Amino acid sequence: MAYLGPFLFLEKDSPVHAMDPRAKAALLAVLGACAMAGPPRLAVGAFGLALSGLVASRLPMGRTVRGLLPLAPLLFLVVLARGLYGGGEGGPAVGWFSVAGLAEGLLFAFRLGTVAVLGAVFTGTTRPGAVREAVRWFLSPVPLVPENRVAMMMGLTVRLVPVVLEEASRTRAALAARGLESRKNSLVRVRVLGACLVRRVILCADRFSLALASRGWSENRCAASLTLGRADVAAACLAALAMALAWFLPSLAV
Amino acid sequence: MKPGKTRAAAQDLPSLESVRNMVLASLLAALMAAGAWIAVPVGPVPVVLQNMFVLLAGLLLGPRWGAASVAVYLLAGLAGLPVFSGGGGGPGHFLGPTGGYLVAYLPAVWLVGLLSNAGGRVQDANHRPGRAMAMDVLAMAVGMILVYALGVARLQAVTRLPWNRAVALGMLPFLPGDALKIAAAAAIARMARPLLGRENAPAPGPHG
């Protein structure tokens, strides 16, 4: 089962933890966009800022690296696939792999890795409740979207992911004990595991909805107050400066 | 509290059915997120169950709540929470080459719910559950085609690969696994609907 450690909130006394969740979400959006869709130098700038954020957040490095390791096979496959199918026809090649394709693959893997580090910093330093409040704030000007209900659903979803994973782990162990893992028919394995999980989720939903209804849950709840402070403005300025340097410095060097 | 105030507060409360749908949609969104981490070995290749749960949301919740479930899942990922495959999250995923698949989940689940509901009406009218199941399979196949159409188009646009290579990279390797997931999802939906109170038949166990 996956290790979700780096993507869970960890209480620390750091400037990144103290930032407003809306400012962190906005920075995540801008830096993520630069990393995925910008030119390579902006991706490098975003990676530098992600690493700086990780250091400033005082999150344990070992835990973060260990948690990002499951991403490594995916990135490796991306590099291989790009090497096989990527561009650079007629150019230099290493066996079946084109050098240009491998370079493209490495760049894309770097972009994905940067986004993963940014996500780890964001989720490791922001309480799920604060993320929910930020989403509520961002959605409030959008017409026809019930922001309180959406925020509630998102909060439930985030809280229940570890529960579902734990449930899946237990179900698999129980099914393995009954010899399901040795069945050759893959359809049976997928169907039985999926059916057990869905059945438990439905029963869990019945209990949750009764608990919510009996406690008088409604959408008209008081929103928690969020305040943008000097640290948020300073972080935004610092990020803008770093990205400007990443944009202009290589052209000055050339 | 005065009786008038009590009545006004009670009128603000959502119905139990509405709360149940909301909780179910959230739980299915949690299943989609967890599905990225749940891999079942099919031959030598591990198959993740994420898109099977997306299709199931359409089958079990219908077009409106199914789409709400997927929207919450996508919004959680957009907000940076680690719900996408490999534990990723953030807006960068939507801008990357795989963003098309994620965005396509939303219209796909709506379409699956719509077609599946139409199949349910056929069953109610003719008392032929086989036809409803065939309609479920058809709905999921149409939904999957939509996901691949948008996903491969985005992949091709971002990577500028030739179309045949984009299809070879972004669709063909996944088709056998998806066929398996569609077959499994149709059976799971048949098992789960009585639990949701959408059918009067007794719920069979997970083994059949």
Interface residues (C-beta under 8 A of the other chain):
Chain A: M1 A2 L4 P6 F7 K24 A25 L28 A29 G32 A33 A35 M36 A37 G67 L68 P70 L71 L74 A81 Y85 G86 G87 E104 F108 R111 L112 T114 V115 A116 L118 G119 A120 F122 T123 T126 P128 V131 A134 V135 R149 V150 M152 M153 M154 L156 T157 V158 L160 V161 V163 V164 L165 A168 S186 L187 R189 V190 R191 V192 L193 G194 A195 C196 L197 V198 R199 V201 I202 L203 C204 A205 D206 F208 S209 L210 L212 A213 G216 W217 S218 E219 N220
Chain B: A9 D12 L13 P14 L16 V19 R20 M22 V23 L24 A25 S26 L27 L28 A29 A30 L31 A33 A34 W37 I38 V40 P41 V42 G43 V47 L49 M52 F53 L56 L60 A68 A71 V72 Y73 L75 A76 A79 G80 L81 P82 V83 S85 G86 G87 G88 G89 G90 P91 G92 H93 L95 G96 P97 T159 R160 L161 R165 A168 L169 L180 K181 A183 A184 A185 A187 I188 M191 A192 L195 L196 P206 H207
